[in-house]
């Protein structure tokens, strides 16, 4: 059974945005740093906030801060020393 799409008049804790893709990833950096890649969005708005385990934002690559070209980001734990992984 399908649920109906909420009407724009729905007033709850947050607004529902139907044309926005949300995703979530947890990065295990206990052994090494990780490379996170974002594709070229051809000028479209995007935001890739990076949060620590206390939900503090430590980086916010996106349309306003880094542009919309394809980019790779090296995410490291504090004090990391090592070889940059491929990517």
N, C-alpha and C positions, 0 to 999 in steps of 0.2 A: 504494500500500500504506500503510495507516494504522499508525502506531506505537502500541503499547499505552500507556495512562495509567499512570505510575509508581505503585506502591503506597506508602502512607504509611510503610511500614517502610524505604523507600529512605533511606540515609544517605550523602549526598555533601557537597560543600562548603557548600551552602546548602539550605534547605528550599524545596520547591516549593509555591507558594500558587496554587491553581487558580481562586479566585474574586477575584483581584486583577488589575486592568488596569494594565499598565505601558506607558509611552510615553516617548519621548525626542525632544527638539527642540534644534537648534542655532540660535541667534539671531545673525544678521549685523547688528551695530549699527555698521558702519563709516560709514554715511550718516545714520542717525537712530536715535532711541530706539524701543522697541517696547512695545505694550500686550499683556499676557498676561491672558486672562480665564479665570475659573473659574466653573462654573455653580453654582446652588444645589443642594447635595447632600441637602437635607431632613434634616439632622442626621446623615447618614452620615459615617463617618471618611474623610478624604482628606488627602493630603500632596502639596504641590507644591514640592519642594526646588529651589532655583536654585543652580547651581554655576558657578564660573568655569572657565577653561581648565586650571587646575591642580587641579580637582575640589574646591576649597574651597567650602563652602556659604556664600553671602552672604545668603540669605533662605530662609525655610522657612514660607511661608503654608500654613495647613491648619486642621484641626479644632481643635487646641489653641491655635493662635496668633491666628487671625483669624476663627474661626467658620465656619459652613457656608453662609452666604448667598452669592449671586452677587456676585463682586467683580472689578474690573479692577486690574491691577498695572502700573505704568509701570517698565520695565526700561531703564536708561540706562548707557552706558559712563562710566567715571570722567571727571569734569570736563565732562560734557555740558552744553551750553547750547543751547536751541532751543525750538521749538514742540512742544507735546504732540500726538502724532498722534491721529487719531480713534479712538474705542473707549473 
